């Protein structure tokens, strides 16, 4: 995640405050200095950092905070609110034309991920609005740009209009829009050319396309890995084209995240989407409040719930629940659940969306190697249909055969079967409302404190609720 370094620095800045019952003006100043350094190190625009720290300091030095019983929490809340405000307060939806088609013009420098983002946005519109988009290939300069868009179109089942590389891009757009009118496409996405840097020829061409197409949206695609340079790019494009929004790509890469915190403040234009990963469904609506929570290590349960619901099969979930209830959950169901989780993204990222996990010390060592998941899948595929349905059949000789068939040591097979049995037992206990047997599984699966902490919290809550029920029962009797 792009903000891991910033998140860690901010947590250290708040650590001193958390130990104090009251905070002095000097404590606030020291914390602000740490926050300022953390933001600058994350490559946030200097002017944005200056305003951010000034606003937080002004609010944090108020009597309400200094007299508060939990001043650290108050200051963290102020920082959270300011981060949210800096990034734009709320998610901003796409502009829609009063009548079809809604034209979306994608612009940006070469290598930012424009063509891929055109595909991702098409898939998003089809999934969320049942849209029928048309893609226009207007990048006639970059080698294989048209071919790349055609491959993406074929993959998604979306038509791509092109006229090769020897036609003027403005004419391509003109004829593409005429085809969209005939086909009654409700969205048109124009993939324009990029350069390695902003130049006059590029801007003139883009301005001509804008004048012809009259787009409802001009989305600037920016590579978040370029850091503060991304802000300069956004400023340059905005001055010439008056962009309507930004798509930040490669937010999952090795980046410090400064672009996300700077672009809105510098250009006044919202970040509408963020891209994380290469898959066509790896495009998310940008929610400033959720991103602020993630930066401060508070997790992002709402996005996690969104991802779960997007990949949620109600019928399948009911079947799994019935199998857990009847204690007939088998390895076929185990594979299905692995696929469901995998469709939500990497396990590392999913865990960090859970509140308290992002900066938990135990997460330092937590990493799910995709190879381990592949090995587990190979082990299951090496079982016979009968063995998958009845795990009790897996005696030592069968396990040796499965190990040989899947190309893993016998110890890996035994380990996986043990984990499966523990998971099955855990799900059965949870279904019956008993959480007390989960500690071993959680402790082993997440290497140390993380599972035990979660486990202890659940057991404590269960005991507390039990006491309340007993008290209520005694009172009524």
SEMARSE-904744 format. One record per residue: residue in three letters; x, y, z of N, C-alpha, C in turn. Coordinates in steps of 0.2 Angstrom, whole numbers, plus 5000, padded with zeros to 4 digits. Layout:
% SEMARSE-904744
AlaXYZXYZXYZ
...
% end
This chain:
% SEMARSE-904744
Unk500449945000500050005000500450065000
Unk500250114996500650174995500850215002
Unk500450215007500550255012500850225019
Unk501150165018501450125023501950165027
Unk502450195023502950235027502650295030
Unk502150335027501850395030501450365036
Unk501050315036500650285041501150275047
Unk501650245046502150225052502450285055
Unk502650335051502850395054502350435058
Unk501750435056501250475059501050435066
Unk501050365066500950335072501450345077
Unk502150355075502650375079502550445082
Unk502350485078502150555080501650555086
Unk501150515085500650515090500750475096
Unk501250425096501450385101501550425108
Unk501950475108502150515114501550545117
Unk501050565113500450595115499950545119
Unk499950485116499550435119499750425127
Unk500350435128500550415135500450475140
Unk500150535137500050585142499350595144
Unk499250615150498550625152498250695149
Unk498750745149498650815146499150825142
Unk499050875137499550895132499750965133
Unk500350985133500551055133500551085126
Unk500651145126500751185119501351155116
Unk501951145120502551115117502451045114
Unk502051005118501850935115501550945108
Unk501150985107500750995101501251015096
Unk501751065097502251085093502651035090
Unk502950995095503350935094502950885089
Unk502350875090501950825086501850855079
Unk501750925079501650955072502350945068
Unk502850955071503550955068503650885065
Unk503450825069503450765066503050745061
Unk502450775061501950765056502150805049
Unk502450865050502750895044503250855041
Unk503750835045504250795042504050725038
Unk503450695042503150635039502850655032
Unk502550705031502250725025502750745020
Unk503250785022503750795017504150735014
Unk504250685019504550625017504150585012
Unk503450595013502950555008502950595002
Unk503350645001503350684994502650724993
Unk502350744999501850794998502050864996
Unk501650894992501850964990502051004996
Unk502551044995502751085001502251135003
Unk501851164999501351215000500751185004
Unk500651125002500051085005500251065012
Unk500851045013501151025020501051085024
Unk501351145022501251205026500551225028
Unk500151225023499451235025499151185030
Unk499251125029499051065033499251075040
Unk499851085041500151085048499851155051
Unk499851205048499551265051498851255053
Unk498451225049497751215051497651165056
Unk498051115056498051065062498251095069
Unk498851135068499051165074498551215077
Unk498251255073497751305075497151265079
Unk496951215076496351175079496651135085
Unk497251115085497451075091497651115097
Unk497751175096497951225102497351255105
Unk496751235103496151255106496051225113
Unk495751265117495651245124495251175125
Unk494851165120494451105120494851035120
Unk495451045116495950985115496350985122
Unk496651045124497051045129496751025136
Unk496151035136495751015142495450945142
Unk495450915136495150855135495450795139
Unk495050745141495350695145495750645140
Unk495550645134495950605129496250645123
Unk496750695125496950735120497250705114
Unk497650645115497950615109497350595104
Unk496850565106496250555102495950615098
Unk495950665102495650725099496150755093
Unk496750755094497250775089497250725083
Unk497250665085497150615079496550625075
Unk495950645078495350655075495450725070
Unk495750775073495950835069496350825063
Unk496850775064497250765058496850725053
Unk496450675056496050635051495550685047
Unk495250725051494750775047495150815042
Unk495750835044496150885039496450845033
Unk496650775034496850735029496250725024
Unk495650715027495050705023494850765019
Unk494950825022494750895019495250905013
Unk495950885014496450905010496350855003
Unk496050795004495950754998495250764995
Unk494850804998494250824995493550804998
Unk493550795005492950775009492550715007
Unk492350715001491850654999492050634992
Unk491850574991491850544984491450584979
Unk491750594973491450634968491250584962
Unk490550584960490350534955490550564948
Unk490550524943490650544936490150594934
Unk490350644930489850684927489450644921
Unk488850654920488450624915488150674911
Unk488150654904487750704899487050694900
Unk486650754898485950744899485650694894
Unk485950684888485750624884486350584882
Unk486250524880486850484878487150504871
Unk487750494870488250464875488550514879
Unk488750484885489250524890489950514887
Unk490250564885490950564882491450574888
Unk491950524889492450534894493150534890
Unk493450584891494150594887494650574892
Unk495150524891495650504895496250544893
Unk496650574897497250614895497750594901
Unk498450604899498950594903499650584900
Unk500150584904500850564901500850494899
Unk501350484894501450414892501750374898
Unk501450314898501650264904501250274910
Unk500850314910500450324917499850274917
Unk499750234912499250184912498550204910
Unk498550254905497950274902497550214898
Unk497850184894497450134890497150074895
Unk497550054900497350004904496750034908
Unk496750094910496250134914495650134910
Unk495650144904495150154899494750084900
Unk495150024900494749964900494449954907
Unk494849974912494549964919493950004920
Unk493950064918493350114918492750084915
Unk492850054909492350024905492049964909
Unk492449924912492249864916491849894922
Unk492049944925491749974931491049994929
Unk490950034923490350064920489850004919
Unk490149954916489649894914489449854920
Unk489849854925489649814931489149854935
Unk489249924936488849964940488250004937
Unk488350014930487750044927487450014921
Unk487649944920487449904915487549944908
Unk488149984908488250024902488449984896
Unk488450014890488649984884489150034881
Unk489750034883490250084881490550064874
Unk490850124871491250114865491950144866
Unk492450114864493150144865493350164859
Unk493650224859493950254853494750254854
Unk495050224849495750224849496050284846
Unk496250334849496450404846497250414848
Unk497550364850498250364851498650334845
Unk498850374840499150354834499850354834
Unk500150374840500850384840501250324844
Unk500950304849501350254853501250184850
Unk501850154849501850084845501350034849
Unk500950004846500449954848499949974853
Unk499850044854499350074858498650044856
Unk498550044849497850024846497749954847
Unk498249914846498249844847498049824855
Unk498449864859498349854866497549864868
Unk497249924865496549934867496149884864
Unk496249854858495849804855495849744859
Unk496449724862496549664866496049674872
Unk496149734875495749744881494949744879
Unk494749774873494049774871493849704870
Unk494249654867494049584866493949554873
Unk494449564877494349534884493749554888
Unk493549614887492949634890492249634886
Unk492349614880491749614875491549684874
Unk491949734873491749804872492049824865
Unk491649854861491849874854492349924854
Unk492849924850493449974849493350004842
Unk493350074842493350104835494050124834
Unk494350104828494950134826495050144819
Unk495450184816495650194809496350194808
Unk496750154812497450144811497850204813
Unk498450204811498950254814499050314809
Unk498750304803498850354798498350414797
Unk497850414802497250464801497350514807
Unk497150574806497250624811496750604817
Unk497050604823496650584829495950624830
Unk495950684828495250724828494750694823
Unk494950674818494550634813494250574815
Unk494750534819494550464822494050474827
Unk494050534831493550544836492950564833
Unk492950604828492350624824491950564822
Unk492250524818491950464815491750414821
Unk492150404826491950364832491350384835
Unk491250454836490650474839490050464835
Unk490150464828489650454823489350384824
Unk489850334825489750264826489350254832
Unk489550284838489250284844488550304844
Unk488350354840487650384839487250334836
Unk487550294830487150244827487050184831
Unk487550164835487450104839487150114846
Unk486950184847486650204854487050184860
Unk487750194859488150174865488050234870
Unk487950214877487850264882488450294885
Unk489050264883489650294885490150294880
Unk490550344879491150344874491750354878
Unk492250314878492950324881493450334876
Unk493750394876494250414871494950404874
Unk495350354871496050344873496450394869
Unk496750444872497150494868497850474869
Unk498250514865499050504865499350534871
Unk499950514873500250544879500950554876
Unk501350594880502050604879502450594885
Unk503150594885503550584891503450644895
Unk503350704892503250764895502750804892
Unk502450854895501950904892502350944887
Unk502050944881502250984875501751014871
Unk501851064867501351104864500951064859
Unk501351024855500950984850500450944853
Unk500650904859500150864862499550904865
Unk499650964868499151004871498651024865
Unk498951044860498551074854498051024852
Unk498350954851497950904848497350884853
Unk497550884860497050864865496450924865
Unk496750984865496251044865495751034859
Unk496051014853495551004847495050944848
Unk495350894851494850834852494350864857
Unk494550894862494050924867493550964864
Unk493751014859493251054856492751024852
Unk492950964849492550924844492050884849
Unk492350844854491950794857491550824863
Unk491650884865491350914871491250864876
Unk491750834879491650784884491350804891
Unk490950764894490750774901491250764906
Unk491750724904492350714909492950714905
Unk493450754908494150744905494550724911
Unk494650654911495050624917495750624916
Unk496150644920496850644920497150584923
Unk497450544920497750484923498450494925
Unk498550484931499250504934499550444938
Unk500150434937500550384940500750404947
Unk500450374952500650394959501350384961
Unk501650334957502350324959502850384957
Unk502650434953503050494951503050544957
Unk502650524962502750574968502450644967
Unk502850694969502650764969502650784961
Unk503050754957503050764950502350764947
Unk501950714950501250704948500850764949
Unk500950804954500550864955500750914950
Unk501350924948501550964943501250944936
Unk501150884935500850864928500150874929
Unk499850864934499050884935498950954934
Unk499450994937499351074936499351094929
Unk499851064925499951084918499451064914
Unk499151004915498550974911497951024913
Unk497851034919497251074921497251144918
Unk497851174918497851244915497751244908
Unk497851194904497751194897497051164895
Unk496851114899496251074897495651084902
Unk495751114908495251114913494951044914
Unk495351004917495150934918494550934923
Unk494250884923493650874928493850824934
Unk494350784933494550744938495150704937
Unk495350664942496050624941495850554943
Unk496250514939496350444941497050424943
Unk497150404949497850394952497950314951
Unk498450304947498650234945499250214950
Unk499350144950499950114953499950134961
Unk499450144964499450164971499650104975
Unk499650044972499949984976500649974975
Unk500950024971501650014970502150044976
Unk502750044974503250064979503250144979
Unk502750174982502650244982502550274988
Unk502650334989502550364996501850404996
Unk501550404991500850424992500650504992
Unk501250544991501150614991500650644986
Unk500650614980500150634975499450634977
Unk499250584981498550584983498350644988
Unk498850664992498750714996498850784994
Unk499150784988499250854985498850874979
Unk498650834975498250844969497650894970
Unk497250874974496550904975496750974978
Unk497250984982497351054985497651094980
Unk498151064975498451104971498051124965
Unk497651074962497251094956496451114958
Unk496251094963495551104965495051054962
Unk495451004958495050944955495050884959
Unk494450844959494450784963494850724960
Unk495050684965495250614963494650574963
Unk494450544957493850514956493950434957
Unk494550414955494650334955495350324957
Unk495550264960496150244961496250174958
Unk496850164955496950094952497550064956
Unk497350004958497849964962497849894959
Unk498449874955498449814952498349814944
Unk498449754941498449754934497749724931
Unk497349694936496749664934496249714932
Unk495749694927495249744924494749764930
Unk494749734935494249754940494649794946
Unk495249804945495649834950495649914950
Unk494949944950494850014950494350024955
Unk494550074960494050084965493850164965
Unk493250174967493050244968493450274974
Unk493750334973494150364978493750394984
Unk493750374990493450404996493950435000
Unk493950505001494450535005494450515012
Unk493850505015493850485022494150415023
Unk493950375019494250305019494950305019
Unk495250345014495950345013496350375019
Unk495950425022496250455028496350405034
Unk495750365034495750315039496350265038
Unk496450245032497050195030497650225032
Unk497750295030498450325032498550325039
Unk498050335043498150335050498150275054
Unk498150215050498150155052497450125056
Unk496950155054496250145057495850095052
Unk496250065047495850015043495350055038
Unk495050005034494550035029494049975028
Unk493649975034493149915033492549925028
Unk492449995026491950005021492149985015
Unk492749995013493049965006493049895006
Unk493249865012493249795013492549765012
Unk492049795015491349765014491149775007
Unk491349835004491149844996491449784992
Unk492049774993492449714990492049654991
Unk491849634997491549574999490849564995
Unk490549624995489849624992489849614985
Unk490349644982490449644974490649574972
Unk490949534976491149464975490649414979
Unk490149434981489749394986489149354982
Unk489149294982488649244979488249224985
Unk487649254985487149234991486949164991
Unk486849134985486649064985487249024987
Unk487849034985488448994987488549004994
Unk488449064997488549075004488049035008
Unk487449035006486948995010487048925010
Unk487348895004487548825004488148815008
Unk488548855009489148845013488948845021
Unk488448895022488148895029487848835031
Unk487448805026487048745027487548685028
Unk488148685025488648635025488948645032
Unk489148705034489448715041488948685046
Unk488348705046487848685050487748605051
Unk487848575045487748505045488448465046
Unk488948505046489648485047489848435041
Unk489648465035489848425029490248465024
Unk490548525027491048565023491648525021
Unk491748525014492348485012492848525008
Unk493348485005493848525001493648554995
Unk493048534992492748574986492548644988
Unk492248644994491948704997492648754999
Unk493148715001493748755003494048794997
Unk494048754991494248784985493848844983
Unk493248834984492748894982492848954986
Unk492948944993493048994997493749034996
Unk494248994994494949024992494849064986
Unk494449044981494249084975493949154977
Unk493449144982493049204984493549254987
Unk493949234991494449284995494949314990
Unk495149264985495649294980495349344976
Unk494749344974494449394970494349454973
Unk494449464979494449524983495149564983
Unk495649524981496349554981496749514985
Unk497449544986497949504990497749504998
Unk497849445001497649435008498049495012
Unk498649515010499049565014498649625014
Unk498349645008497949715008497349705012
Unk496949645011496349635015496449645022
Unk496949615025497149615032497249685034
Unk497549725030497749795032497049845032
Unk496549815029495949855029495549845036
Unk495749795039495349785046495649835051
Unk495249875054495449915059495949885064
Unk496549925066497049905070497549855068
Unk497449835062497949785059498449815055
Unk498349875052498849905048499549915051
Unk499449945057500049955061500149915067
Unk499849855067499949805072500649775071
Unk501049765077501749745076501749675073
Unk501249635074501149565071501149565064
Unk500849615061500749625054501449635050
Unk501949645054502649655051502849595047
Unk502749535051502949475048502349435044
Unk501749465044501249435040501249445033
Unk501349385029501349395022501049325019
Unk500649335015500349265012500649265005
Unk501149215004501449204998500949174993
Unk500849204987500449174982500649094981
Unk501349084981501549014980501248964985
Unk501148984991500848944996500048924994
Unk499748974992499048974990499048924984
Unk499548924979499548884973499648814975
Unk500148804981500248734983499648704986
Unk499248744990498648714993498148694988
Unk498148734982497648724977497948654973
Unk498548644972498848584969498748524974
Unk498748534980498648474985497848454984
Unk497448504984496748484983496548454976
Unk496848474971496748454964497048384964
Unk497548364968497848294968497448244972
Unk496948264975496448224978495948194973
Unk495748134975495148104971494548134973
Unk494048134969493348164970493048144977
Unk493148074978492948054985493348084991
Unk493948084990494448114995494248184997
Unk494048224992493848294993493248304997
Unk492748254995492148254998492148225005
Unk492648185006492648145013493348155016
Unk493548205019494248215021494448155026
Unk494048125029494148065034494548015030
Unk494448005024494847955020495547965019
Unk495848025021496548035020496948005025
Unk497147945024497547905028498347915026
Unk498847895029499547915028499747895020
Unk499447835018499647815011499347865006
Unk498747885007498447925002498747995003
Unk498948015008499348085009499948075005
Unk500348025006500948015002500848024994
Unk500347984992500147994985499948064983
Unk499648104987499448174986500048214986
Unk500548204990501148244990501548234984
Unk501548174982501948154975501548184969
Unk500948184969500548214964500548284963
Unk500548324969500548394969501248424969
Unk501848384970502548404970502748444976
Unk502448424982502548464988502748404993
Unk503148424999503348375004502748355008
Unk502748295010502248265014502048305020
Unk502548345023502348385029501948445027
Unk501948465020501548525018500748495017
Unk500748435015500048405014499748395021
Unk500148375026499848365033499648425036
Unk500148475035499948545037499348575035
Unk499248565028498648595025498048555027
Unk498048495028497448455031497248475038
Unk497848485042497748505049497348575049
Unk497648625045497348685044496548685042
Unk496448645037495748635035495348605040
Unk495548555044495148535050495048585055
Unk495548625056495448675061494948725059
Unk495048745053494548795050493848775050
Unk493748705049493148675049492848675056
Unk493248665061493048655068492848735070
Unk493248775068493148845070492548875067
Unk492348855061491748885058491148855061
Unk491248785063490648755066490548785073
Unk491048805077491048835083490748905083
Unk490948945078490649005077489949005075
Unk489748955071489048945069488648935076
Unk488948905080488548885087488648945092
Unk489048995090489149055095489649045100
Unk490148995098490648975103491348995100
Unk491649045103492249075100492849055103
Unk492749015109493349005113493848955110
Unk493748915105494148865103494648895097
Unk494548965096494848985090495649015091
Unk495849015097496449045098497049005095
Unk497048945095497548905092497648915085
Unk497048915081497048925074497348995072
Unk497049045076497249115074497949125076
Unk498149105082498849115084499349085079
Unk499149025076499648995072499649025065
Unk499049045063498949065056499249135055
Unk499249175060499549245059500149255063
Unk500449205065501149205068501149255074
Unk500849235080501049275086500449305089
Unk500549375091500049415095499449425091
Unk499449435085498849465081498249425082
Unk498349355081497749315082497549305089
Unk497949305094497849305101497449365103
Unk497649425101497349485103496649485100
Unk496549465094495849465091495449415095
Unk495749355097495349305100495149325107
Unk495649355111495549375118494949425118
Unk494949475113494449525113493749495112
Unk493749445107493049405106492849365112
Unk493349335115493149295121492849345127
Unk493249405128493049445133492349475132
Unk492249495125491549515123491049465125
Unk491149405123490749345124490549335132
Unk491049345136490949335143490549395146
Unk490749455143490349515145489649505144
Unk489449485138488749475135488449425140
Unk488749375141488549315145488349345152
Unk488749385155488649415162488049455162
Unk487949495156487349545155486749505155
Unk486749445151486149405151485949375157
Unk486449355161486349325168486049375173
Unk486349435173486049485177485349505175
Unk485149505169484549525166484049465168
Unk484249405168483849345170483749355177
Unk484249365181484149365189483649425191
Unk483749485187483349535189482549525187
Unk482449495182481749475180481449425184
Unk481949375187481649325191481449345198
% end
